[in-house]
Amino acid sequence: MKKNIISIVILLLAISIIVINLWEPMKTRGDKVNPKPNIEESILEGPLKKTNSSSLQEGDPSPDFELTTLTGKKTNLSDFKGKKIILNFWASWCPPCVAEMPHMQKFYEKNKDNGIEIVAVNLTSMEKKIQDVKDFSNKYKLSFPILLDEKGEIGSKFQAFGIPTSYIVDSKGIIRKKIVGPMDEGMIKKLIDET
């Protein structure tokens, strides 16, 4: 009985993610009558590269950002320039994120020395407390960088409306793929091999 309830909850979350991600692009299409690009840093081009962060697309340079890690270190996405990046947005209370994290960790352990980095951005503004994130990281023995989006600005910039949401960013800082929903180790490997 308990497994059936969990399965139903996961199914409803997956359907919600799909509906939200189909609804948001349709909603933003109508808002693009006269888009005004933001001036910000991108990984690829450096200062003053013009990008419209409300409509990140495959082929666009990934915007740079700075967040603090669980250990208190300020980290920029551009610190990983030259590596293929799996940029993952998640929360400790999210069942699909819980299902995905062991696969992320296994993939990371096998590939961290091959020019590949996982950057896990916790949507901290949606957490009850930071200790929940620390406990989650310890429970799953996560060794890749965990950055804290305490204001929710970075998750919003990267359109992480449904979680988990991941971006595959190539070694030149270009967004190659956006994935909404959990990935397993095989899927991650395939996406990285195609990048």
C-alpha positions in Angstrom: 0.0 0.0 0.0 2.8 2.4 1.0 4.6 1.7 -2.3 1.5 2.4 -4.3 1.1 5.8 -2.6 4.7 6.7 -3.2 4.3 5.6 -6.9 1.2 7.8 -7.2 3.0 10.8 -5.6 6.0 10.4 -8.0 3.7 10.1 -11.0 1.8 13.2 -10.0 5.0 15.1 -9.5 6.3 14.0 -12.9 3.0 15.1 -14.5 3.2 18.5 -12.7 6.8 19.0 -14.0 5.7 18.3 -17.6 2.6 20.6 -17.3 4.6 23.4 -15.8 7.4 23.2 -18.4 4.9 23.1 -21.2 2.9 26.0 -19.7 5.9 28.3 -19.0 7.4 28.3 -22.6 3.9 29.1 -24.0 3.4 31.8 -21.4 6.8 33.4 -22.1 6.3 33.3 -25.9 3.4 35.8 -25.5 5.7 38.1 -23.4 8.3 38.4 -26.1 6.7 41.3 -28.0 9.5 43.6 -27.3 12.1 41.7 -25.2 14.9 43.8 -23.7 18.1 41.9 -23.2 19.9 41.9 -19.9 23.6 42.7 -19.8 25.4 40.2 -17.7 28.5 38.0 -17.8 28.5 34.7 -19.7 30.9 31.9 -19.3 32.0 32.1 -22.9 32.2 35.8 -23.7 33.0 37.5 -20.4 31.7 40.9 -19.3 28.9 42.7 -21.1 27.7 39.8 -23.3 24.1 40.5 -24.1 21.7 37.6 -23.3 18.1 37.4 -22.6 18.0 35.2 -19.5 14.2 34.8 -19.6 14.6 32.6 -22.7 17.8 30.5 -22.4 18.0 28.2 -25.4 20.2 25.3 -26.5 23.2 27.0 -28.3 23.2 30.1 -26.0 26.2 30.9 -23.8 25.4 29.9 -20.3 25.1 33.0 -18.0 27.8 33.1 -15.3 26.8 33.4 -11.6 28.3 33.3 -8.2 26.9 31.4 -5.2 28.3 30.0 -1.9 28.9 26.3 -1.5 27.8 24.3 1.5 31.3 24.8 2.9 31.1 28.6 2.6 33.3 29.1 -0.4 32.2 31.6 -3.1 32.1 29.8 -6.4 31.4 31.0 -10.0 30.1 28.8 -12.8 32.9 30.2 -14.8 35.4 28.5 -12.4 34.6 25.3 -14.3 35.2 26.7 -17.8 37.1 24.3 -20.0 35.1 21.3 -18.5 31.8 19.8 -19.6 29.3 20.8 -16.9 26.1 19.1 -15.7 24.3 22.0 -14.0 21.6 20.5 -11.9 18.9 22.4 -10.0 17.4 20.4 -7.1 15.9 20.4 -3.5 16.3 17.9 -0.7 12.5 17.4 -0.4 11.9 16.5 -4.0 11.4 12.7 -4.6 12.7 12.8 -8.2 15.8 14.6 -7.0 16.3 12.0 -4.3 16.0 9.3 -7.0 18.5 11.1 -9.3 21.3 11.9 -6.8 22.8 8.5 -6.4 23.1 8.2 -10.2 24.8 11.7 -10.3 27.3 10.7 -7.6 28.2 7.4 -9.3 28.7 9.2 -12.7 30.8 11.9 -11.0 33.0 9.3 -9.2 33.8 7.6 -12.6 34.2 10.8 -14.6 35.5 13.7 -12.4 39.0 13.3 -13.7 37.9 13.3 -17.4 37.1 17.0 -17.7 33.5 16.7 -16.5 32.0 18.5 -13.5 28.7 18.3 -11.8 27.5 21.6 -10.3 24.4 21.0 -8.1 22.5 24.2 -7.4 20.3 23.7 -4.4 17.2 25.8 -4.5 17.8 26.9 -0.9 15.1 29.5 -1.0 12.6 26.5 -1.2 14.2 24.6 1.7 13.1 24.8 5.3 16.7 25.2 6.5 20.2 24.8 5.2 20.8 21.9 7.6 18.4 19.8 5.5 20.7 20.3 2.5 23.8 19.4 4.6 22.0 16.3 5.9 21.0 15.3 2.4 24.5 15.7 1.1 26.0 13.6 3.9 23.3 10.9 3.6 24.1 10.4 -0.1 27.8 11.1 0.2 27.8 13.8 -2.5 31.3 14.9 -3.4 30.5 17.3 -6.3 30.1 21.0 -5.6 26.8 22.0 -4.0 25.9 25.7 -4.4 23.2 27.4 -2.4 20.7 29.6 -4.3 19.4 31.3 -1.2 17.5 34.0 -3.0 16.1 31.8 -5.8 17.5 34.1 -8.4 19.7 31.6 -10.2 17.0 28.9 -10.4 14.6 31.5 -11.9 17.3 32.7 -14.4 17.8 29.1 -15.5 14.0 28.5 -15.6 14.1 25.6 -13.0 10.4 25.7 -12.6 10.1 22.0 -12.3 12.8 20.0 -10.5 15.2 18.5 -11.0 16.2 20.5 -14.0 19.6 20.0 -15.6 21.6 21.8 -18.2 24.5 20.2 -20.2 27.0 22.9 -20.8 30.0 22.2 -23.1 33.6 23.0 -22.4 33.2 26.4 -24.2 30.3 27.4 -22.0 27.5 26.8 -24.5 24.2 25.3 -23.3 23.8 22.0 -25.3 20.8 20.5 -23.6 18.1 21.1 -21.0 16.6 18.2 -19.2 13.6 18.4 -16.9 13.1 15.4 -14.6 15.4 12.9 -13.1 18.3 11.3 -15.0 20.0 8.0 -14.4 23.7 7.2 -14.9 23.2 5.8 -18.4 21.3 8.9 -19.6 23.9 11.3 -18.1 26.7 9.4 -19.9 24.8 9.5 -23.2 24.2 13.2 -22.9 27.8 14.0 -22.0 29.1 11.7 -24.8 26.9 13.7 -27.3 28.3 17.0 -26.1 
